[in-house]
């Protein structure tokens, strides 16, 4: 499972259960797009998008992996 979360003026993508971040972006949309592409290749999995208050504002689920 990947999580897109705000970090100051940037957005970071982290994988739950693994320390550190997988990627960092200037824009939320870019972070969500990247995380969804990665999650679809690693399926099954999901991407949670977290707002400034720490609440999940969107969730994208991927049941089967897409071919590269």
MODELLER restraints for C-alpha pairs under 7 A, 6 or more apart:
rsr = mdl.restraints
at = mdl.atoms
rsr.add(forms.Gaussian(group=physical.xy_distance, feature=features.Distance(at['CA:1:A'], at['CA:15:A']), mean=5.88, stdev=0.5))
rsr.add(forms.Gaussian(group=physical.xy_distance, feature=features.Distance(at['CA:1:A'], at['CA:16:A']), mean=5.85, stdev=0.5))
rsr.add(forms.Gaussian(group=physical.xy_distance, feature=features.Distance(at['CA:1:A'], at['CA:45:A']), mean=5.35, stdev=0.5))
rsr.add(forms.Gaussian(group=physical.xy_distance, feature=features.Distance(at['CA:1:A'], at['CA:46:A']), mean=5.01, stdev=0.5))
rsr.add(forms.Gaussian(group=physical.xy_distance, feature=features.Distance(at['CA:1:A'], at['CA:47:A']), mean=5.95, stdev=0.5))
rsr.add(forms.Gaussian(group=physical.xy_distance, feature=features.Distance(at['CA:2:A'], at['CA:13:A']), mean=6.64, stdev=0.5))
rsr.add(forms.Gaussian(group=physical.xy_distance, feature=features.Distance(at['CA:2:A'], at['CA:14:A']), mean=5.67, stdev=0.5))
rsr.add(forms.Gaussian(group=physical.xy_distance, feature=features.Distance(at['CA:2:A'], at['CA:15:A']), mean=4.50, stdev=0.5))
rsr.add(forms.Gaussian(group=physical.xy_distance, feature=features.Distance(at['CA:2:A'], at['CA:16:A']), mean=6.15, stdev=0.5))
rsr.add(forms.Gaussian(group=physical.xy_distance, feature=features.Distance(at['CA:2:A'], at['CA:35:A']), mean=6.74, stdev=0.5))
rsr.add(forms.Gaussian(group=physical.xy_distance, feature=features.Distance(at['CA:2:A'], at['CA:46:A']), mean=6.26, stdev=0.5))
rsr.add(forms.Gaussian(group=physical.xy_distance, feature=features.Distance(at['CA:2:A'], at['CA:47:A']), mean=4.74, stdev=0.5))
rsr.add(forms.Gaussian(group=physical.xy_distance, feature=features.Distance(at['CA:2:A'], at['CA:48:A']), mean=6.40, stdev=0.5))
rsr.add(forms.Gaussian(group=physical.xy_distance, feature=features.Distance(at['CA:3:A'], at['CA:13:A']), mean=5.57, stdev=0.5))
rsr.add(forms.Gaussian(group=physical.xy_distance, feature=features.Distance(at['CA:3:A'], at['CA:14:A']), mean=5.32, stdev=0.5))
rsr.add(forms.Gaussian(group=physical.xy_distance, feature=features.Distance(at['CA:3:A'], at['CA:15:A']), mean=6.27, stdev=0.5))
rsr.add(forms.Gaussian(group=physical.xy_distance, feature=features.Distance(at['CA:3:A'], at['CA:47:A']), mean=5.47, stdev=0.5))
rsr.add(forms.Gaussian(group=physical.xy_distance, feature=features.Distance(at['CA:3:A'], at['CA:48:A']), mean=4.74, stdev=0.5))
rsr.add(forms.Gaussian(group=physical.xy_distance, feature=features.Distance(at['CA:3:A'], at['CA:49:A']), mean=5.87, stdev=0.5))
rsr.add(forms.Gaussian(group=physical.xy_distance, feature=features.Distance(at['CA:4:A'], at['CA:11:A']), mean=6.68, stdev=0.5))
rsr.add(forms.Gaussian(group=physical.xy_distance, feature=features.Distance(at['CA:4:A'], at['CA:12:A']), mean=5.73, stdev=0.5))
rsr.add(forms.Gaussian(group=physical.xy_distance, feature=features.Distance(at['CA:4:A'], at['CA:13:A']), mean=4.60, stdev=0.5))
rsr.add(forms.Gaussian(group=physical.xy_distance, feature=features.Distance(at['CA:4:A'], at['CA:14:A']), mean=6.66, stdev=0.5))
rsr.add(forms.Gaussian(group=physical.xy_distance, feature=features.Distance(at['CA:4:A'], at['CA:31:A']), mean=6.62, stdev=0.5))
rsr.add(forms.Gaussian(group=physical.xy_distance, feature=features.Distance(at['CA:4:A'], at['CA:32:A']), mean=6.52, stdev=0.5))
rsr.add(forms.Gaussian(group=physical.xy_distance, feature=features.Distance(at['CA:4:A'], at['CA:48:A']), mean=6.17, stdev=0.5))
rsr.add(forms.Gaussian(group=physical.xy_distance, feature=features.Distance(at['CA:4:A'], at['CA:49:A']), mean=4.73, stdev=0.5))
rsr.add(forms.Gaussian(group=physical.xy_distance, feature=features.Distance(at['CA:4:A'], at['CA:50:A']), mean=6.09, stdev=0.5))
rsr.add(forms.Gaussian(group=physical.xy_distance, feature=features.Distance(at['CA:5:A'], at['CA:11:A']), mean=5.62, stdev=0.5))
rsr.add(forms.Gaussian(group=physical.xy_distance, feature=features.Distance(at['CA:5:A'], at['CA:12:A']), mean=5.56, stdev=0.5))
rsr.add(forms.Gaussian(group=physical.xy_distance, feature=features.Distance(at['CA:5:A'], at['CA:13:A']), mean=6.54, stdev=0.5))
rsr.add(forms.Gaussian(group=physical.xy_distance, feature=features.Distance(at['CA:5:A'], at['CA:49:A']), mean=6.18, stdev=0.5))
rsr.add(forms.Gaussian(group=physical.xy_distance, feature=features.Distance(at['CA:5:A'], at['CA:50:A']), mean=5.02, stdev=0.5))
rsr.add(forms.Gaussian(group=physical.xy_distance, feature=features.Distance(at['CA:5:A'], at['CA:51:A']), mean=6.68, stdev=0.5))
rsr.add(forms.Gaussian(group=physical.xy_distance, feature=features.Distance(at['CA:6:A'], at['CA:12:A']), mean=6.35, stdev=0.5))
rsr.add(forms.Gaussian(group=physical.xy_distance, feature=features.Distance(at['CA:6:A'], at['CA:51:A']), mean=6.86, stdev=0.5))
rsr.add(forms.Gaussian(group=physical.xy_distance, feature=features.Distance(at['CA:6:A'], at['CA:52:A']), mean=6.34, stdev=0.5))
rsr.add(forms.Gaussian(group=physical.xy_distance, feature=features.Distance(at['CA:10:A'], at['CA:25:A']), mean=5.83, stdev=0.5))
rsr.add(forms.Gaussian(group=physical.xy_distance, feature=features.Distance(at['CA:10:A'], at['CA:26:A']), mean=4.77, stdev=0.5))
rsr.add(forms.Gaussian(group=physical.xy_distance, feature=features.Distance(at['CA:10:A'], at['CA:27:A']), mean=6.57, stdev=0.5))
rsr.add(forms.Gaussian(group=physical.xy_distance, feature=features.Distance(at['CA:11:A'], at['CA:24:A']), mean=5.73, stdev=0.5))
rsr.add(forms.Gaussian(group=physical.xy_distance, feature=features.Distance(at['CA:11:A'], at['CA:25:A']), mean=5.18, stdev=0.5))
rsr.add(forms.Gaussian(group=physical.xy_distance, feature=features.Distance(at['CA:11:A'], at['CA:26:A']), mean=6.15, stdev=0.5))
rsr.add(forms.Gaussian(group=physical.xy_distance, feature=features.Distance(at['CA:11:A'], at['CA:27:A']), mean=6.43, stdev=0.5))
rsr.add(forms.Gaussian(group=physical.xy_distance, feature=features.Distance(at['CA:11:A'], at['CA:28:A']), mean=5.81, stdev=0.5))
rsr.add(forms.Gaussian(group=physical.xy_distance, feature=features.Distance(at['CA:11:A'], at['CA:31:A']), mean=6.43, stdev=0.5))
rsr.add(forms.Gaussian(group=physical.xy_distance, feature=features.Distance(at['CA:12:A'], at['CA:21:A']), mean=6.65, stdev=0.5))
rsr.add(forms.Gaussian(group=physical.xy_distance, feature=features.Distance(at['CA:12:A'], at['CA:23:A']), mean=5.78, stdev=0.5))
rsr.add(forms.Gaussian(group=physical.xy_distance, feature=features.Distance(at['CA:12:A'], at['CA:24:A']), mean=4.29, stdev=0.5))
rsr.add(forms.Gaussian(group=physical.xy_distance, feature=features.Distance(at['CA:12:A'], at['CA:25:A']), mean=6.22, stdev=0.5))
rsr.add(forms.Gaussian(group=physical.xy_distance, feature=features.Distance(at['CA:12:A'], at['CA:31:A']), mean=6.87, stdev=0.5))
rsr.add(forms.Gaussian(group=physical.xy_distance, feature=features.Distance(at['CA:13:A'], at['CA:21:A']), mean=5.79, stdev=0.5))
rsr.add(forms.Gaussian(group=physical.xy_distance, feature=features.Distance(at['CA:13:A'], at['CA:22:A']), mean=5.53, stdev=0.5))
rsr.add(forms.Gaussian(group=physical.xy_distance, feature=features.Distance(at['CA:13:A'], at['CA:23:A']), mean=5.19, stdev=0.5))
rsr.add(forms.Gaussian(group=physical.xy_distance, feature=features.Distance(at['CA:13:A'], at['CA:24:A']), mean=6.23, stdev=0.5))
rsr.add(forms.Gaussian(group=physical.xy_distance, feature=features.Distance(at['CA:13:A'], at['CA:31:A']), mean=6.70, stdev=0.5))
rsr.add(forms.Gaussian(group=physical.xy_distance, feature=features.Distance(at['CA:13:A'], at['CA:35:A']), mean=6.83, stdev=0.5))
rsr.add(forms.Gaussian(group=physical.xy_distance, feature=features.Distance(at['CA:14:A'], at['CA:20:A']), mean=6.75, stdev=0.5))
rsr.add(forms.Gaussian(group=physical.xy_distance, feature=features.Distance(at['CA:14:A'], at['CA:21:A']), mean=4.48, stdev=0.5))
rsr.add(forms.Gaussian(group=physical.xy_distance, feature=features.Distance(at['CA:14:A'], at['CA:22:A']), mean=5.36, stdev=0.5))
rsr.add(forms.Gaussian(group=physical.xy_distance, feature=features.Distance(at['CA:15:A'], at['CA:22:A']), mean=6.90, stdev=0.5))
rsr.add(forms.Gaussian(group=physical.xy_distance, feature=features.Distance(at['CA:25:A'], at['CA:31:A']), mean=5.67, stdev=0.5))
rsr.add(forms.Gaussian(group=physical.xy_distance, feature=features.Distance(at['CA:35:A'], at['CA:47:A']), mean=6.64, stdev=0.5))
rsr.add(forms.Gaussian(group=physical.xy_distance, feature=features.Distance(at['CA:36:A'], at['CA:47:A']), mean=6.43, stdev=0.5))
rsr.add(forms.Gaussian(group=physical.xy_distance, feature=features.Distance(at['CA:39:A'], at['CA:45:A']), mean=5.90, stdev=0.5))
rsr.add(forms.Gaussian(group=physical.xy_distance, feature=features.Distance(at['CA:39:A'], at['CA:46:A']), mean=6.20, stdev=0.5))
rsr.add(forms.Gaussian(group=physical.xy_distance, feature=features.Distance(at['CA:39:A'], at['CA:47:A']), mean=6.89, stdev=0.5))
rsr.add(forms.Gaussian(group=physical.xy_distance, feature=features.Distance(at['CA:39:A'], at['CA:62:A']), mean=6.87, stdev=0.5))
rsr.add(forms.Gaussian(group=physical.xy_distance, feature=features.Distance(at['CA:40:A'], at['CA:62:A']), mean=5.56, stdev=0.5))
rsr.add(forms.Gaussian(group=physical.xy_distance, feature=features.Distance(at['CA:40:A'], at['CA:65:A']), mean=5.29, stdev=0.5))
rsr.add(forms.Gaussian(group=physical.xy_distance, feature=features.Distance(at['CA:40:A'], at['CA:66:A']), mean=5.84, stdev=0.5))
rsr.add(forms.Gaussian(group=physical.xy_distance, feature=features.Distance(at['CA:41:A'], at['CA:65:A']), mean=4.84, stdev=0.5))
rsr.add(forms.Gaussian(group=physical.xy_distance, feature=features.Distance(at['CA:41:A'], at['CA:66:A']), mean=5.39, stdev=0.5))
rsr.add(forms.Gaussian(group=physical.xy_distance, feature=features.Distance(at['CA:42:A'], at['CA:65:A']), mean=5.99, stdev=0.5))
rsr.add(forms.Gaussian(group=physical.xy_distance, feature=features.Distance(at['CA:43:A'], at['CA:62:A']), mean=5.54, stdev=0.5))
rsr.add(forms.Gaussian(group=physical.xy_distance, feature=features.Distance(at['CA:43:A'], at['CA:63:A']), mean=5.75, stdev=0.5))
rsr.add(forms.Gaussian(group=physical.xy_distance, feature=features.Distance(at['CA:43:A'], at['CA:64:A']), mean=5.12, stdev=0.5))
rsr.add(forms.Gaussian(group=physical.xy_distance, feature=features.Distance(at['CA:43:A'], at['CA:65:A']), mean=4.56, stdev=0.5))
rsr.add(forms.Gaussian(group=physical.xy_distance, feature=features.Distance(at['CA:44:A'], at['CA:62:A']), mean=5.38, stdev=0.5))
rsr.add(forms.Gaussian(group=physical.xy_distance, feature=features.Distance(at['CA:44:A'], at['CA:63:A']), mean=4.52, stdev=0.5))
rsr.add(forms.Gaussian(group=physical.xy_distance, feature=features.Distance(at['CA:44:A'], at['CA:64:A']), mean=5.51, stdev=0.5))
rsr.add(forms.Gaussian(group=physical.xy_distance, feature=features.Distance(at['CA:44:A'], at['CA:65:A']), mean=6.68, stdev=0.5))
rsr.add(forms.Gaussian(group=physical.xy_distance, feature=features.Distance(at['CA:45:A'], at['CA:61:A']), mean=6.01, stdev=0.5))
rsr.add(forms.Gaussian(group=physical.xy_distance, feature=features.Distance(at['CA:45:A'], at['CA:62:A']), mean=5.32, stdev=0.5))
rsr.add(forms.Gaussian(group=physical.xy_distance, feature=features.Distance(at['CA:45:A'], at['CA:63:A']), mean=6.65, stdev=0.5))
rsr.add(forms.Gaussian(group=physical.xy_distance, feature=features.Distance(at['CA:46:A'], at['CA:59:A']), mean=6.94, stdev=0.5))
rsr.add(forms.Gaussian(group=physical.xy_distance, feature=features.Distance(at['CA:46:A'], at['CA:60:A']), mean=5.43, stdev=0.5))
rsr.add(forms.Gaussian(group=physical.xy_distance, feature=features.Distance(at['CA:46:A'], at['CA:61:A']), mean=4.24, stdev=0.5))
rsr.add(forms.Gaussian(group=physical.xy_distance, feature=features.Distance(at['CA:46:A'], at['CA:62:A']), mean=5.79, stdev=0.5))
rsr.add(forms.Gaussian(group=physical.xy_distance, feature=features.Distance(at['CA:47:A'], at['CA:59:A']), mean=5.63, stdev=0.5))
rsr.add(forms.Gaussian(group=physical.xy_distance, feature=features.Distance(at['CA:47:A'], at['CA:60:A']), mean=5.10, stdev=0.5))
rsr.add(forms.Gaussian(group=physical.xy_distance, feature=features.Distance(at['CA:47:A'], at['CA:61:A']), mean=6.52, stdev=0.5))
rsr.add(forms.Gaussian(group=physical.xy_distance, feature=features.Distance(at['CA:48:A'], at['CA:56:A']), mean=6.25, stdev=0.5))
rsr.add(forms.Gaussian(group=physical.xy_distance, feature=features.Distance(at['CA:48:A'], at['CA:58:A']), mean=5.92, stdev=0.5))
rsr.add(forms.Gaussian(group=physical.xy_distance, feature=features.Distance(at['CA:48:A'], at['CA:59:A']), mean=4.54, stdev=0.5))
rsr.add(forms.Gaussian(group=physical.xy_distance, feature=features.Distance(at['CA:48:A'], at['CA:60:A']), mean=6.57, stdev=0.5))
rsr.add(forms.Gaussian(group=physical.xy_distance, feature=features.Distance(at['CA:49:A'], at['CA:56:A']), mean=5.61, stdev=0.5))
rsr.add(forms.Gaussian(group=physical.xy_distance, feature=features.Distance(at['CA:49:A'], at['CA:57:A']), mean=5.68, stdev=0.5))
rsr.add(forms.Gaussian(group=physical.xy_distance, feature=features.Distance(at['CA:49:A'], at['CA:58:A']), mean=5.11, stdev=0.5))
rsr.add(forms.Gaussian(group=physical.xy_distance, feature=features.Distance(at['CA:49:A'], at['CA:59:A']), mean=6.24, stdev=0.5))
rsr.add(forms.Gaussian(group=physical.xy_distance, feature=features.Distance(at['CA:50:A'], at['CA:56:A']), mean=4.41, stdev=0.5))
rsr.add(forms.Gaussian(group=physical.xy_distance, feature=features.Distance(at['CA:50:A'], at['CA:57:A']), mean=5.56, stdev=0.5))
rsr.add(forms.Gaussian(group=physical.xy_distance, feature=features.Distance(at['CA:51:A'], at['CA:57:A']), mean=6.05, stdev=0.5))
